[in-house]
Amino acid sequence: MYKKISVTIFTIIASVCLLFSEEIKLREYIDIALANNPELIALQNNYISAKFKFWEARSMYFPQVSANMSASRRVSPLSVTFGDTALFPGLPDKTDVTTYSQGLSAQQNIWDFGKTGSLVSKAGISRELSCISYEKKKQEVVYNVKKSYYNLMQAITIQNLASFNLKEIESLYNSVREREKEGLATPIDVLNIEAQYMNFKANVETAKHNLDIAMLSFTNILGEELDHPVLISQGNFPQPEENPLNFKNYEECKEKAVALRLDFQELVLQEKLAQKDVKGAYSEWLPSLSA
């Protein structure tokens, strides 16, 4: 009987591990999480703002045109009276003069010893840093969704396996009790199988609780309401490849990581930004020529 259970359990493990969501693909879950993450939305807005600041900094290379327009009105009394009698009859009581003026001016920066270039470079680097911050957060969200998704799939697998084991051990427990009545099993055999039965029963409850936690965690990662946890249907889950990332050894994997990790790219840009800050500080001491 134990041999039969072990063989059946192995079969169940091989089949239950092939779980997958057919109704909603993993890619769609990732899209939901990306759309609902507030930090990612804020970083995206920061990147858009950095792009506009870069264009604003570049505009300093072009002539700065300004226009002005003004209007003034002056009202002055003209009539002279002595009491109620006008001394100069025929003159108006007052003069009303309105004056308009307008102008257009342009100023072109000729040479400022690298001050404008430093500002443009810093704005460009800040734009790239904002883009990297956005991509880093995006990668983090995608990783968390995948991790939570597969944890949920694992919790479903473990719960199904625990429920199956409980049914098998319950059947074995009932069989041993019947054999005891027939004198084919001792009370010790019954106690042993009963202890195993209670242990498997506790495992089922633990598996259910772990599944609830995994489901709530996955729902939280997606940015959905916890009152309505996301449910995943069961389908066919593909088995992993032998080399899923196409890396044959550690050195190849390390070189690829160094080349693609956004952290290293961010550090390089921060170093460039610091250098531009130093150059910009030096240029503040020098005069600027404009026409």
C-alpha positions in Angstrom: 0.0 0.0 0.0 2.8 2.4 0.9 4.5 1.7 -2.4 1.3 2.4 -4.2 1.0 5.7 -2.4 4.6 6.8 -3.2 4.1 5.9 -6.9 0.8 7.8 -7.0 2.3 10.8 -5.2 5.2 11.0 -7.7 2.6 10.9 -10.6 0.6 13.7 -8.9 3.7 15.8 -8.4 4.7 15.4 -12.1 1.2 16.4 -13.2 0.2 19.0 -10.7 3.5 20.9 -11.3 2.1 21.6 -14.8 -0.2 24.4 -13.5 -0.7 27.6 -15.5 -3.2 30.3 -15.9 -5.1 29.9 -19.2 -7.7 32.6 -18.6 -5.2 35.5 -17.9 -1.6 35.1 -19.1 1.3 36.2 -16.9 2.0 39.0 -19.3 -1.4 40.5 -18.6 -0.8 40.3 -14.9 2.4 42.2 -15.4 0.6 44.9 -17.4 -2.0 45.3 -14.6 0.7 45.7 -12.0 2.6 48.2 -14.1 -0.5 50.3 -14.7 -1.5 50.3 -11.0 1.9 50.9 -9.3 1.9 54.5 -8.0 5.7 54.8 -7.7 6.1 53.7 -11.3 3.6 56.4 -12.4 5.5 59.1 -10.4 8.8 58.0 -11.9 7.3 58.1 -15.4 6.1 61.7 -14.8 9.6 62.6 -13.5 11.1 61.3 -16.7 8.7 63.4 -18.8 9.5 66.4 -16.7 13.3 65.8 -17.2 12.8 65.6 -21.0 11.1 69.0 -21.0 13.9 70.5 -18.8 16.4 69.2 -21.3 14.7 70.9 -24.1 14.5 74.1 -22.0 18.2 74.0 -21.4 19.0 73.5 -25.1 16.9 76.6 -25.9 19.6 78.7 -24.3 21.7 78.2 -27.5 19.1 80.1 -29.5 18.3 83.8 -29.4 16.1 84.8 -26.5 13.4 87.0 -27.9 11.2 89.2 -25.7 8.4 91.6 -26.4 6.8 94.3 -24.3 3.8 96.5 -24.6 2.6 99.3 -22.3 -0.1 101.9 -22.2 -0.5 105.0 -20.1 -3.4 107.5 -19.7 -3.1 111.1 -18.4 -6.0 113.3 -17.5 -5.3 117.0 -16.7 -7.8 119.8 -16.0 -7.7 122.8 -18.4 -10.5 125.2 -17.4 -9.8 128.0 -14.9 -12.7 129.3 -12.9 -13.3 132.1 -10.5 -16.1 130.9 -8.3 -18.8 129.7 -10.7 -17.5 131.8 -13.6 -15.0 130.5 -16.2 -12.1 132.9 -16.9 -11.5 131.4 -20.4 -14.8 130.4 -21.9 -14.7 127.7 -24.6 -11.8 125.6 -23.2 -12.6 122.0 -22.3 -12.8 121.0 -18.7 -9.9 118.6 -19.0 -7.5 116.8 -21.4 -7.4 113.1 -21.8 -4.1 111.7 -23.4 -3.5 107.9 -23.8 0.1 106.8 -24.8 0.9 103.4 -26.2 4.4 101.9 -26.5 5.7 98.5 -27.6 9.0 96.9 -28.3 10.8 93.7 -29.4 14.3 92.7 -28.4 16.5 89.7 -29.0 19.6 88.6 -27.1 22.1 85.9 -28.3 24.6 84.3 -26.1 28.0 84.3 -27.8 30.4 82.8 -25.3 30.0 81.9 -21.6 33.0 79.7 -21.1 31.0 76.4 -21.1 28.3 77.5 -18.7 25.4 76.8 -21.1 27.0 73.6 -22.3 27.4 72.4 -18.7 23.7 73.1 -18.0 22.6 71.3 -21.2 24.8 68.3 -20.3 23.5 68.1 -16.8 19.9 68.3 -18.0 20.7 65.4 -20.5 22.3 63.3 -17.8 19.4 64.0 -15.4 17.0 62.9 -18.2 18.9 59.6 -18.6 19.0 59.1 -14.8 15.2 59.6 -14.7 14.8 57.0 -17.4 17.0 54.5 -15.6 15.1 55.0 -12.3 11.9 54.4 -14.2 13.3 51.2 -15.8 14.7 49.9 -12.5 11.3 50.3 -10.8 9.7 48.6 -13.8 12.0 45.7 -13.6 11.3 45.5 -9.8 7.6 45.4 -10.4 7.9 42.7 -13.1 10.2 40.6 -10.9 7.8 40.9 -7.9 4.8 39.9 -10.1 6.6 36.8 -11.5 7.9 35.8 -8.0 4.5 36.2 -6.4 2.8 34.4 -9.3 5.0 31.4 -9.1 4.8 31.3 -5.3 1.0 31.2 -5.8 1.3 28.4 -8.3 3.5 26.5 -5.9 1.0 27.1 -3.1 -1.8 25.7 -5.3 0.4 22.6 -6.1 1.2 22.0 -2.4 -2.4 22.3 -1.4 -3.6 19.9 -4.1 -0.9 17.4 -3.1 -1.7 17.7 0.6 -5.4 17.1 -0.1 -4.6 14.1 -2.2 -2.2 12.7 0.5 -4.9 13.2 3.1 -7.4 11.2 1.1 -4.9 8.4 0.6 -3.8 8.2 4.3 -7.5 8.4 5.4 -8.2 5.4 3.2 -5.2 3.6 4.7 -6.3 4.5 8.2 -9.7 3.1 7.7 -8.2 -0.1 6.2 -5.9 -0.6 9.2 -8.9 -0.1 11.6 -10.8 -2.8 9.7 -7.9 -5.1 9.8 -7.6 -4.6 13.5 -11.2 -5.7 13.9 -10.3 -8.8 12.0 -7.2 -9.4 14.1 -4.8 -8.7 11.3 -3.4 -5.5 12.8 -2.4 -4.5 16.3 -3.5 -1.5 18.3 0.0 -0.1 17.8 -0.5 -0.2 14.1 -3.7 1.8 14.5 -2.0 4.4 16.7 0.8 4.8 14.2 -1.4 5.2 11.2 -3.7 7.6 13.2 -0.7 9.8 14.1 0.2 9.9 10.4 -3.4 10.8 9.5 -3.5 13.7 12.0 -0.2 14.9 10.7 -1.4 14.9 7.1 -4.6 16.6 8.2 -2.6 19.4 9.8 -0.5 19.7 6.6 -3.7 20.3 4.6 -4.7 23.2 6.9 -1.2 24.7 6.6 -1.3 24.4 2.9 -4.7 26.2 2.7 -3.4 29.1 4.9 -0.2 29.4 2.8 -2.4 29.5 -0.3 -4.5 32.3 1.1 -1.4 34.3 2.0 0.1 33.7 -1.5 -3.1 34.8 -3.1 -3.3 38.0 -1.1 0.3 38.7 -1.8 -0.2 38.3 -5.5 -3.3 40.5 -5.4 -1.4 43.2 -3.5 1.5 43.1 -6.0 -1.0 43.7 -8.8 -2.4 46.8 -7.0 -5.9 45.3 -6.7 -8.2 45.4 -3.7 -7.5 42.7 -1.1 -11.2 42.2 -0.6 -11.3 40.6 -4.1 -8.3 38.4 -4.4 -7.2 37.3 -7.8 -8.0 33.7 -8.7 -5.8 31.7 -11.0 -7.2 28.8 -13.0 -5.2 25.6 -13.6 -3.9 24.5 -17.0 -0.6 23.4 -18.5 2.5 24.9 -17.1 5.6 24.4 -19.2 8.6 22.7 -17.7 11.8 24.9 -17.4 14.6 24.4 -19.8 18.0 23.1 -18.8 19.6 26.5 -19.6 16.6 28.9 -19.5 18.9 32.0 -19.9 21.2 30.5 -22.4 24.2 30.9 -20.0 26.7 28.0 -20.0 28.9 29.1 -17.1 29.2 31.6 -14.3 31.7 33.9 -16.0 29.4 34.4 -19.0 26.5 35.1 -16.7 28.6 37.7 -14.7 29.7 39.5 -17.8 26.2 39.8 -19.1 25.0 41.0 -15.7 27.7 43.7 -15.5 26.8 44.9 -19.0 23.0 45.0 -18.5 22.6 45.9 -14.8 21.0 49.4 -14.6 22.7 50.0 -11.2 26.1 50.2 -12.9 24.8 52.4 -15.7 23.3 54.7 -13.0 26.6 55.0 -11.2 28.4 55.9 -14.4 25.9 58.7 -15.1 26.1 60.0 -11.5 29.8 60.3 -11.9 29.4 62.2 -15.2 26.8 64.5 -13.5 29.3 65.3 -10.7 32.0 66.2 -13.2 29.6 68.5 -15.0 28.7 70.1 -11.7 32.3 70.9 -11.1 32.8 72.4 -14.5 29.6 74.4 -14.1 30.9 75.8 -10.8 34.2 76.9 -12.4 32.3 78.7 -15.2 30.3 80.8 -12.8 33.5 82.7 -12.0 34.0 83.7 -15.7 32.1 86.5 -17.6 29.6 85.8 -20.4 29.5 87.5 -23.8 26.1 88.1 -25.5 24.8 90.4 -28.2 
